[in-house]
Amino acid sequence: MIQIKSIKIKRMKKILVGSNAFFKDVKDFKSKDKDYLVFIDNPEDFKIRKEICLRGIDMFYYKRLSAFEMINYTLETNDPLLIGKFLVPEVAEELKLSVTDILPLEPMLSKLDEQHQYQVIIFNHIKNNNSFILTEEQLEEAYQFYISTRKDKEKAK
């Protein structure tokens, strides 16, 4: 007799991150991929994070940590590309982040490559607004910078 083990499947919440999180509603916005962030309570196949990229979908799986632990992990890894996830309002809400919580990441902004410098603009607006919600004008400013770095790259090809 074959014994079948029951499997509990927990639906995971995918949070859109990356440039799509900020610019998806902007007319003519095009991105080469979509990035999603998923928090896992008790990961079995990774310690803190893992990334899976497949056909234009990038999935970032993170162990669910406190906001403080997530910020410290980012500082310890010294990977500026991790900063952008904290700027997305839905991520901030999920982690119960305050604007003050993300301020220790500010020195890392200078390490972002040119194509991710739009995040500096977003970070500064979040800091000045004391809110993760940006005005249309602030988003437009970040978007104009975003497309300017992509146009320069296209010209170089």
N, C-alpha and C positions, 0 to 999 in steps of 0.2 A: 504494500500500500504506500502511495506517495503522500507525504505530508506537505501541505501548502502553508507556507508562513504568511500571515496577514501583514500587509504593508500599509502603514499610515502615510498618506500623502498630504503634506501641508502646503497649501497654496502660498506662494511667495509673492510679495508685492515688488513689482519692478518699478523703479523710479527713473524716469528719463533724465539723463545728465548730459554733460558736454554742451556743445554749441546749440544742439537742438532744444535743450531745456530753455535756453534764453531766446532763441531766434526762430523757433518753429512757426510762429504766427506772422513773421515778416514776409511780405510779398517778395517773391523771387529768391528766397533763401533756399540754398541747396547745400546739402552736406554729403560727404562721401560715405558716411556711416551713421549709425545710431548707437549711442552708448546708454546702457542701463545699469543701474546699481541695485543690488539685491542684498539685504541683510539676512544673515542666517544665525539663528540662535545658538545652535550647537553643531558647527561644521565637523564632518567626519573625515573629509579628504584634504583639508588645508587648515593652517593655523590661524592666520589673520585675513588673508585675501587671496583670491585667485581670479584670473582673467581668462575668458574664453572668447575668441574672435572667430566668427563664421559668416561669410558672405555679407559683409556690411553691417553686421550686428555684433557689437562688443558688449559682453556681459561681465560686469565687475561684481564679484561676490565678496562680501566682507562679513567677518564674524561680527555679530552685534556687540558692540562695546559701548561704554558710556561716552558722552560727548568729550569729556576730558581725556579718556583713553584714546579716542579716535584722533584728536588733535595731537596728543603726544606721539602716537604712532607715526603720524605724518611728519612731525618734526624729527623724530629719530631716523626715519628712512631718508629724510632730506630729499624727497622727490616732489618738486614743485607741481608736477602734473596732477598730484592728488588734491591740490587746493581747490580746484574748480568745483568739485563735488559739494564742498561745504557752502558754496555760494548759491546753490539751487534752493529756492524756498521750500520745496517739498522735502528735501534732505534735512534742512535746518529744522523743519517741523518734526520730522521722524526722530531726529536725535535730540530734540528739545534744546537746540542751540540758541544762544543769544549772540548778538553781534560781538559783545565783549569776549565770548568764547573763541571766536576766530581770529582775534587781533594778534595772538602770538605767531600766526602764520605769515604776517605781513612781511617780515624780512626775507622770506623765501620767494616772494613775488619777483624779485630782481633776477631770479634764476630761470624764470619761464622763457621758453624760446619765443621767437617773434610771433609765430602763429597763435600763441596762447596769451599774448600780452593784452588781449581784449579783457581777460580776466582781471587785470590790474585795474582797469577802468571800472568794472563791475564791483570789485572789492572796495575801491575808494568810494563809490556811490553808496554801497551798503553801509560802510563806516560812517559817512557823512549823514546819511538818512537815519542811522541807528535802526535800520529795518532791512529785511531781505527783499522787500518789494521795491522795485525801481519804477520810475516814471517812464512814460513812453519816450520822452526826450533822452533820458539816460540810457535806455535800451538802444535807441537809435544811434547815440554816440558810440556805444560799444560795438554795435553792428557795423557802422561805417569803418571803424578801425579793423574789425574782423575781416571785412571784404577787401580792405586795402592790402592786407598782408597776403591774402590769397591771390589777388590780381598780380602782385609783384612776383609771386612764385610762378604763376602761369606765364608771365613775360619771360622769365629766366629759362623756361624750357625750350 
